[in-house]
């Protein structure tokens, strides 16, 4: 469900030859069919990346270097500095990717946020939740794709999630550090920025787990201005402002509060939604910035676009999913995409890996777009076989 292939195609439209560097090239085998070369290299090893790019320079003129994922985006900035190419500030990206550091920087600048605490063990998680008050959000201080993020409404859910994070099931990129945050209740908004400009604001429904994403969000002029102002305050506080960023905001009883700032473009299908809603191609603009060309962020049209995220309703093995051709044939449907091949396991952890695909519809009004979308989604079905249960004998 990533944006990698969108970057490949956009680069080719600009007359560039895309080359993907990955520690697991098999994940990008399908790029080869699109004319993109994929090279194996440890993307956590800056020196190895510098050596590989230097080798490529013997054959190619490197026009620019970019990436679309949190774990490597700071490294992208360091590579750009090494080769004297335009790129993001790696220091700003690194401190932004640490959610606790990000919270501290935003707080120091007076940006409104939910109450939060840092915890390194189960006892500290429990104490932090007691101070803040249930329900709380518990999530790794460093991570992406909503991995390890959970809304804990009860003490039992809190204990279960602490056990999941600390009991060896969650993979930590560094030492275990968790954020325990107040559950900010209210509508959720996604803000897409490029440079120091807000390009679009979407709204998510339902409030916690993404079901639908609507562009543009139905906001009053005052609400739009307040979300825009708080988003630009985030960019200033975090030292961002080069290239794209994605900001999550919730509108609570005390107004808009910032949930998270991602120092890169939100993943697919967000770039498609922005292009369809406003006529702004964020990925092409990002590539142009990375190769030193002037971007174009002019809005060319306005229509209502809604994406429905197809989410597994249980854990188990996804045996099959179908109906995409029928759904895509519904007038007004722009895209139907299923993620990954079947069969595949579904673990029901509440992160992005629970998503099975998405459907995008567009029209001149929200009611019409939602009606189109529902007709399409009703044509899609899937089958999930529950994992086998293990009988456990209790000895007394």
Buried (B, 14 or more C-beta within 10 A) or exposed (E): BBBBBBBBBBBBEEEBEBBBBBEEBEEBEEBEEEEBBBEEBEBEEBEBBBEBBEEBEEEEEBBBBBBBBBBBBBBBBBBBEBBEBBBBBBEBBBBBBBBBBBBBBBEEEEBBBBBBBBBEEBEBBBBBBBEBEBBBBBBBBBBBBBBBBBBBEEEEBBBBBBEBBBEEEBEBEEEEBBBBBBBBBBBBBBBBBBBEEBBBBBBBBEBBEBBBBBBBBEBEEEBBEBBBEBBBBBBEBBBBBBBBBBBBBBBBEEBBBBBBBBBBBBBBBBBBBBBBBBEBBBBBBBBBBBBEBEBEEEEEEEBBBBBBBBBBEEBBBBEEBBBBEBBBEBEBBBBBBBBEEBBEEBEBBBBBBBBBBBBBBBBEEBEBBBBBBBBBBEBBEBEBEEBEEEEEEEEE
